[in-house]
Amino acid sequence: MKTNVLSVLIAIVLFSCGTNTQIVGAWTKDNIAANTSYKKVFIAALTPNTNVQNALENNLASAARERGIEASTSKQTFSTTFTSTNQPTKSEILDKVRAENADAIFTVTLLDKESETRYVPGSTTYYAPMSYGGYYGNFYSYYNTMYPMTYDPGYYKTDKIYYLESNLYDATTEELIWSAQSKTVNPSNIDSFARDYTQAMINELIKDGVLKK
């Protein structure tokens, strides 16, 4: 399953400035801001890795509560650990969601993962002489003292890129009301990834009028 690949995020530690999550596409149901006001959201990260699941669901739930929206998570709600061969039925899921009094469902899952190798070019720096005396007076003195050009050779870097899909559903009608696809490059660890991903989702939900500022 592609969702299994999401579990490797927990093991990735790369030399980078940190997680970089960008929205690459989003869709919102017409008139969602005018017609809907959700009070409680049920959050489900679709991955078999419990560390990844906890980080994503807890960060999303905290962000929702900070904005006055109650939140429950699949990890807290379901005592059973589901697998590809032991999946919950529709009634099992929806009964739990409605027992939590959730009126919205937020899901996140991995669509794809890829490795991209790119060439990082080197740099050349020129040091202009301060004066033409001293070691600039003859070739060997100059050569032996200082190179006028310093060269930093280029190198190849492999980026790890993850594409995720996030969906918001109406818990009563099961209708999709908002969806976004995001791209995360070189996550340094799962905690920073979860925080950065959550912030990107909140920003997009506000931008699309689903959440108020």
C-alpha positions as CSV (number, residue, x, y, z in Angstrom):
1,M,0.0,0.0,0.0
2,K,1.2,3.5,-0.7
3,T,0.2,4.6,2.8
4,N,2.9,2.3,4.1
5,V,5.5,4.5,2.6
6,L,4.5,7.3,4.9
7,S,6.0,5.4,7.8
8,V,9.5,6.0,6.4
9,L,9.2,9.7,7.3
10,I,10.0,8.8,10.9
11,A,13.4,7.6,9.9
12,I,14.5,10.4,7.5
13,V,17.2,12.7,8.8
14,L,18.7,14.8,6.1
15,F,20.9,17.8,6.0
16,S,18.4,20.5,5.3
17,C,16.9,23.7,6.7
18,G,13.9,21.8,7.9
19,T,10.6,20.6,6.5
20,N,9.2,22.4,3.5
21,T,5.5,21.8,2.8
22,Q,3.8,23.6,-0.1
23,I,0.2,23.4,-1.4
24,V,0.3,22.2,-5.0
25,G,-3.5,22.2,-5.5
26,A,-6.7,22.7,-3.6
27,W,-10.5,22.5,-4.2
28,T,-13.4,23.9,-2.2
29,K,-17.1,23.1,-2.5
30,D,-19.1,26.1,-3.7
31,N,-20.5,28.3,-0.9
32,I,-18.9,26.3,1.8
33,A,-18.0,29.3,3.9
34,A,-21.5,30.7,3.7
35,N,-23.4,27.5,4.4
36,T,-21.4,25.5,6.9
37,S,-20.0,26.0,10.4
38,Y,-18.4,22.9,11.9
39,K,-18.0,22.6,15.6
40,K,-16.1,19.3,16.0
41,V,-13.8,17.5,13.6
42,F,-12.7,13.8,13.6
43,I,-9.1,13.5,12.4
44,A,-7.7,10.4,10.8
45,A,-4.1,10.0,9.4
46,L,-4.2,6.9,7.2
47,T,-0.9,5.2,8.0
48,P,0.1,2.0,9.8
49,N,2.9,3.8,11.6
50,T,1.7,4.8,15.0
51,N,4.4,7.5,15.5
52,V,3.5,9.2,12.3
53,Q,-0.2,8.9,13.0
54,N,0.2,10.4,16.5
55,A,2.3,13.3,15.3
56,L,-0.1,14.2,12.5
57,E,-3.3,13.7,14.3
58,N,-2.1,15.5,17.5
59,N,-0.8,18.5,15.7
60,L,-4.0,18.9,13.6
61,A,-6.2,18.4,16.7
62,S,-4.2,21.1,18.6
63,A,-4.5,23.5,15.7
64,A,-8.3,22.9,15.6
65,R,-8.7,23.5,19.3
66,E,-6.7,26.7,19.1
67,R,-9.4,28.0,16.8
68,G,-12.3,27.0,19.0
69,I,-13.1,23.7,17.2
70,E,-13.3,20.5,19.2
71,A,-11.3,17.6,17.9
72,S,-11.0,13.9,18.3
73,T,-8.5,11.5,16.6
74,S,-8.7,8.0,15.2
75,K,-5.8,7.0,17.4
76,Q,-7.8,8.0,20.5
77,T,-11.1,6.7,19.3
78,F,-10.2,3.2,18.0
79,S,-8.6,0.7,20.4
80,T,-8.0,-1.7,17.5
81,T,-5.0,-1.4,15.3
82,F,-6.2,-1.8,11.7
83,T,-4.2,-3.3,8.9
84,S,-4.6,-3.8,5.1
85,T,-6.3,-7.1,5.9
86,N,-8.2,-5.9,8.9
87,Q,-10.0,-2.7,7.9
88,P,-13.0,-1.2,9.7
89,T,-16.3,-1.3,8.0
90,K,-18.2,1.8,7.0
91,S,-20.6,1.5,9.9
92,E,-17.7,0.9,12.4
93,I,-16.1,4.2,11.3
94,L,-19.2,6.3,11.0
95,D,-20.7,5.0,14.3
96,K,-17.6,6.1,16.1
97,V,-17.4,9.4,14.4
98,R,-21.0,10.2,15.2
99,A,-20.6,8.9,18.8
100,E,-17.9,11.6,19.1
101,N,-20.5,14.2,17.9
102,A,-18.2,15.2,15.1
103,D,-19.8,17.0,12.3
104,A,-16.7,17.0,10.0
105,I,-14.0,14.4,9.1
106,F,-10.4,15.4,8.2
107,T,-8.2,12.7,6.5
108,V,-4.6,12.8,5.4
109,T,-2.9,10.1,3.3
110,L,0.2,9.7,1.2
111,L,-0.3,9.8,-2.6
112,D,3.3,9.3,-3.8
113,K,6.9,9.4,-2.8
114,E,9.9,10.1,-5.1
115,S,13.6,10.8,-5.0
116,E,15.0,13.5,-7.2
117,T,18.7,14.0,-7.8
118,R,19.8,17.4,-8.8
119,Y,23.2,19.0,-9.4
120,V,24.2,21.9,-7.1
121,P,26.7,24.0,-9.0
122,G,29.9,25.2,-7.4
123,S,30.9,28.8,-6.9
124,T,33.9,30.8,-8.0
125,T,35.0,33.8,-6.0
126,Y,37.5,36.5,-7.2
127,Y,39.6,38.3,-4.7
128,A,40.7,41.7,-6.1
129,P,44.2,42.8,-5.0
130,M,44.4,45.5,-2.5
131,S,47.6,46.8,-4.0
132,Y,50.2,45.6,-6.5
133,G,53.2,45.6,-4.1
134,G,54.5,42.7,-2.0
135,Y,53.7,39.3,-3.3
136,Y,52.1,40.7,-6.4
137,G,55.6,41.8,-7.6
138,N,56.5,38.4,-9.2
139,F,54.8,35.3,-10.4
140,Y,56.1,32.7,-7.9
141,S,55.6,35.0,-4.9
142,Y,52.1,35.6,-5.9
143,Y,51.4,31.9,-6.8
144,N,52.9,30.7,-3.6
145,T,51.0,33.1,-1.4
146,M,47.5,33.3,-2.7
147,Y,45.3,32.1,-5.5
148,P,43.3,34.9,-7.1
149,M,40.5,32.5,-7.7
150,T,38.9,30.0,-5.3
151,Y,36.7,27.3,-6.6
152,D,34.1,25.4,-4.7
153,P,33.2,22.3,-6.8
154,G,29.6,21.3,-7.4
155,Y,27.9,18.2,-6.1
156,Y,24.8,16.0,-6.5
157,K,22.0,16.1,-3.9
158,T,19.1,13.7,-3.6
159,D,15.9,15.2,-2.5
160,K,13.1,13.1,-0.9
161,I,9.7,14.4,-2.0
162,Y,6.4,13.4,-0.5
163,Y,3.0,14.2,-2.0
164,L,0.0,14.0,0.5
165,E,-3.7,14.5,0.1
166,S,-5.9,16.1,2.8
167,N,-9.7,15.9,2.6
168,L,-12.4,17.5,4.7
169,Y,-15.8,15.7,4.7
170,D,-19.2,16.5,6.1
171,A,-19.8,13.8,8.7
172,T,-23.6,13.7,8.1
173,T,-23.7,13.6,4.4
174,E,-20.1,12.1,3.9
175,E,-19.8,14.7,1.1
176,L,-16.3,16.1,0.3
177,I,-16.2,19.8,1.0
178,W,-12.5,20.6,0.7
179,S,-9.4,18.9,-0.6
180,A,-5.7,19.8,-1.0
181,Q,-2.6,18.2,-2.3
182,S,0.7,19.1,-0.7
183,K,4.3,18.6,-1.4
184,T,6.9,18.1,1.4
185,V,10.6,18.2,0.5
186,N,13.3,16.7,2.7
187,P,11.6,16.4,6.1
188,S,14.3,16.5,8.8
189,N,12.1,14.5,11.3
190,I,8.5,13.6,11.8
191,D,7.8,16.2,14.5
192,S,9.0,19.2,12.3
193,F,7.2,17.7,9.4
194,A,3.9,17.4,11.3
195,R,4.1,20.9,12.6
196,D,5.0,22.4,9.1
197,Y,2.3,20.3,7.4
198,T,-0.3,21.4,9.9
199,Q,0.5,25.1,9.5
200,A,0.3,24.7,5.7
201,M,-3.1,23.1,6.0
202,I,-4.4,25.8,8.3
203,N,-3.1,28.6,6.1
204,E,-4.8,27.0,3.0
205,L,-8.1,26.4,4.9
206,I,-8.2,30.1,5.9
207,K,-7.2,31.2,2.4
208,D,-10.1,29.0,0.9
209,G,-12.6,30.4,3.4
210,V,-13.2,27.2,5.2
211,L,-11.7,28.5,8.4
212,K,-11.9,32.0,9.8
213,K,-8.8,33.9,10.6
